[in-house]
Each structure stands twice: as C-alpha cells, then as structure tokens.
C-alpha cells in the first residue's frame, strides 16, 4: 500500500500541531498527497443554543456562531496550507459540517492513513479542555490512525515497538503497519505479555515471523508478568527509546476492550509518542 494519501484532522489547536508536523515529515519522506480536514460542529452549536432558547434549534445566535466557527476552521486550514507550501508540499483542504468524529471517519475512506492530535478540540465549547473526538475516531475510523501527543527527535527513523497479543485487532494493526511502509529501515521490537512465558514466546514469534517475511528487522520481547500489560508496554517504550508504538487490542479480560475505556487513554498518555492503531 505505502502512503499515497494522508488525512490530517485539523482543529486549529496547539494540541493538533504535532500531528501536522508528523504529516509533513511523512509526506516529504513518502511523496504522499496531504489533505487537511476540518469540521464545523453544527449539531453541537445548535444544541448549545437550544439549551439557552428552549423553543428549539432555531435560536437567534445559531447563524453567527456557525459563521464564526466556519471562519475559525478556514483560518486553521489556511495555516495548514501555508505550512505545506513552506515545506515544498502541495496540499488540499476539506471543510465539512456535522458531528466531528462522524464526518472525519466518513472522509477517512479516501485515505491510507489518518493523523490526529492526542487531545482534540473539534466539539463546540471544548476549547480549553479535550473533547471526545479522538476517542470516537479510534473506534470508528475505517483506516489506521496515528495519534500524536508530541514528536520525538527521530519520528521517522527511530525504533518501533509493536505490542502484539495475537488478537484480531493486534494482527490487523501489524498488517496495516507493514503495508504502510513505516517500518522500512527501522529497528522493530515486538512485545508480547502473558502470565506464562512460553505462551508469550509463541505469540511474539508469530509477529516476528510475519515481519521477517516482509524483510523487516524485528526482535522478539516475550514478557511474563502478573500486572497490567499497558505498564509493560509503557516501560518498553521508555527502555527502547521507541519513537512509534503500534497497537490494536492488547492483553486479557477488560484490556480486550482497548478502544472502549480508560485503558486506551492511560496507554496513549503514558507512551508519550505517536501511536499507530487499527481495528
């Protein structure tokens, strides 16, 4: 597949800038076409007005709020285009109206990969605090997503950590990672965690074998432990100085519901590096 087309979710916030920076670096490296996507949260604006004006969604402030939101989105997209031009890249933009995560997920069908800030501010009224767009997009996006909290010094060439537990989601994430070409020329470490060491060894060997079949350098890291797998993952990120984490669902029991609860957030926050996910 490689990375022919990249979509960047643009919310105009400082939290979203690392995703733009990584997209620029990836587009430069892979010759990808870049598209920045912004969404006016029309349902959120109308709902906020309806709570002030009980007579319904036709509140007097709707038009001005929508116009202001559109202006803000257009300014953010203009800054994105300017950054692309400064990097010598051609790019286009897309402005949509609707529920942000739903519109972004729908638009993602056109692209190979989606990049988004770890903390998002697409929803109306969520300017100083993160909204739920990022969490929902991880659940609903039809393409792999890289969540970007900050950029390490070597985002395109540093070590990659793949967290693999043999589940459908982790296998899909591994496959999509290989197809993206993001592992070419980089050291890859595969971590598998289980209470029984021999099970961890057998599990990690499957992923390493797949990576070797694609001529990628991969080292196994079977890990046995009784504590939560996300702690082992974060520890390995730090120990290996990884610059990208690849993960689907990981571990046993409630961690199988990786995309649905606090486990997702604690791992993404704790890793502190871009995280490649697929489902």
N, C-alpha and C positions, 0 to 999 in steps of 0.2 A: 504493500500500500504506500508506504512512505508518507510524507506530509505534504500533499499537494495544496491543501486548503486549511487555513486556521481561522477559527472564530474566536474573537476576544469579547468577553462580556464587559461593557463599558458603563460604569455608573457614575463616573466623574469624581470619585472619591480618591483620597490618598491611599486608602487600602487597596484600591484596584490597580495602582500604578505598577507594582511588581509583576502582575500578570501581563500588562502591556509590554514591559521591558523584556520579559521572557519571550513573548510572542515575536518581538522584533528580532531578538537573537536567533530564535528558531527559523524565522522566515529568511534571515540572512544566510544561515547555515544550509538550509534545505531548499531554498528557492521557492518557498511557499507563497501562495496568494493569501493576503490578510484581509479580513473583514471585521470591522468593529461594529458591535450590535448594542444599541441602547433601547430601553423600553420606558415609555411613559406609563406610570401606574394609574391608568384611568379608573379601574374599579376601586382602588384604594382612595383616590381623591374623591370620587363620588360617595363612597361610604363614609368618609370623614365628614363630608358636608351634610349627609343625611342625618348624622348624629347631632348636628347643630340645628338643622332645619328639619324637624320631624315630618313635614309634609311630603318629603320624598327626595328623589335623586335630582330633581330639577332645581337645586338650590342656586341662588344668585351668584355664589362665588365659584361655581364649577368652571365656567369659561376662563376666568382669569387664572385660576390655579392650573388648569390644563395648559394654558398658553405659557405660563411661567415654567412649568415642568418641561414642556417641549423646548423652550429656549435653553434651559439648563442642559438638556440632552444634546441639543445641537451644538452647544459650546464644547461639551465633552468630546463629541465626535470630531469636531474641528481640531481640537488639541491632539487627538489621536492621529488624524491625517497629517498634521504638521510634524509630529514625531516620526511618522513613517517616511515622509519626504526628507527629513533631516538625516535619516538612516539610509537614504537611497532606495527606498522601497515604495512600490506602488500599492495602494490600498483603497478599499471602498468602505462605505458605511451603510448601515441599515437602521432605520428608526421605526419602532413599532409601538402600538398601543395595546394594553391589556395587562393581565396578571404577569409580572416579570418572569417568574421561573417557567411558566407555561409557554410564553412566547419565545424565550430563549431555547427551551427544549425543542420546540417545534422547528425553529430556524436551524438548529444543530444538525438536522438531517442532511443539510447541504455540505457538511464539512467533515474532514478527517479527525479533527481534534478541537476541543473547546478549552479555552483558558479563562480562569476567573479568579478574582481575589478571594482569599480565605474568608475575609469579612466583607459582606456586601451591603450596599445601601440603595437598592433599587426601589423598595417599597416607600410609598408616601409617608412622611413623618419620621422615617428612620434615618436621620442624618448623622446624629452623633453616636448611635448605637447600631450594631449589626442587625440586619433583618434576616428573614428565613430563606431568602432566595438561593443562597449557596446550598443549604441543606436539601431543599426540594430539588434543585437541579441534579444533585448527585443521585437522587432516587429515580429521576425521570428522564435524564438525558440519554438519547439513543447512541451517543458517541462517547468515546473516552474523554475524561475531564482531567485537566491538571489544575489543582487548587494551589494558589501561590500566596504564601504568607509573606515571604521575603526571598531575595535571591542570594544564594551562596556565591562565593568568589568564582567558582568554576561550574556554573549551572549546566553547561553542555558537555563537559568532559570529565567531571568528577565521578566518583564511584556511585553505582546504583544499588540500592537494596530492594530486593523483591521479597515480600512477605507472602509465603505460599503454604496453604494448608490442604491442598487437594480438592477444595470445594469447586463448584461450578463457577462461582464468581471469581475466585482467585485464578482459576485456569483461564477464564476469559480475559482477565486483566493481563495475565502473562502473554497470551496470544496477541492481544492488541498492542502491547508494549513492543513485542518483537516486530509486528507488522509496521509499526510507526517508524522504525529505524533509529529510535532514540538510544538504543543500546550499542550501536556500532562504534567500535573503537574505545569502549569504556569498560573498566572493570565492573563486573556484576557479581553481587553476593546474594545468595538465596538463603533465606532464613525460614526454618520450619520449627514449630514448637509443639511438643506433646509431652504428657507426663511420662511416657515410655520412650526411651531414647531410640530403640530400634524402629519404632513407628515414625519418629521424626526423621530418622535416616532414610527410610524408604520413601517418605513423602518428598523430602527435599531432592532426592535423586531423580525423581520424575521431572521436576522442573529443570534441573541442571542438564539432564539428558536432552530435553527439548531445546534448551538454549545452545548446547553444543552442536546439535543437528543444524542449527542456523549459523554456525561458525561464530558464535559469541562466547567470549571468555567469561566463564561463570564458576564461582567457588561455592561449595555447599557449607551451610552452617546449621546442622541439626542441633536443637536445643531442647533439653528436658527440664521442666520446672513446674512447680505447682501454683505459681502466681499467674496473674493475667498476662496473656500474650502481648497485649499492647505495650506493657512495660518492657518486655524483651525486645520488641521492635524499636521503641524509642532509644533504648540502651544501645542497640546495634547501630542505629543511625549515628549516634554520637561517637561510638567506638570506631566506626569505619569511616567517619567524616563523609558520610554519603551526601550527595547533592540532589538526589531524586529518590523518592520512595514509590514503589509500585505495589498496589494492594487492591484486592477485591474484598471478599469477606474473609475473616481470619479467626481461627480458634474454635472453641467448643461452646455449646449452650447459647447464652444470650449474645455472644460475640458473632454468632452466625447472622444476627440481625444488625450487621455492621452499619448499614446505611440508615438505620431507623432511630437510633437513640444517642445517648451521651457518649458511648464508646467512640463513635465517629469523631465527635468534636474533641475529645480528650486526646485521641491519637493524632489528629491533624494539628492541634495546637502544640502538642508535645514534640512532634517531629521537627517543627520549625523550618522545614524545607518544602519545596514543591512536591506534591503528592499526585501520582498518576493513578486514577481509579477507572474501573469499568465494571459493568454488570450485565 
